[in-house]
């Protein structure tokens, strides 16, 4: 069960609003149900993307902690030399 802790006003482009209206009418659910569903399903991905962009900008500005690429590839379970060999083989094709 959802408890309303806050409300928002949302302006949608006409085509998106029409689609949402048709879906709500065909399923007999309120539009807010589908807006909430979309946010729950996609908000973490949007947060991740913006966090990644902010971290990349901080790295470019020299204020984020970074490390060598070989160290990162090892942390992720890859062999850096193997990746280099694969890249060279693909470039030679």
Secondary structure, DSSP 4 states (H G I P E B T S, - for coil): -------------HHHHHHHHHHHHHHT--HHHHHHHHHHHHHHHHHHHHHHHHHHHHHHHT-S----HHHHHHHTT--HHHHHHHHHHHHH-
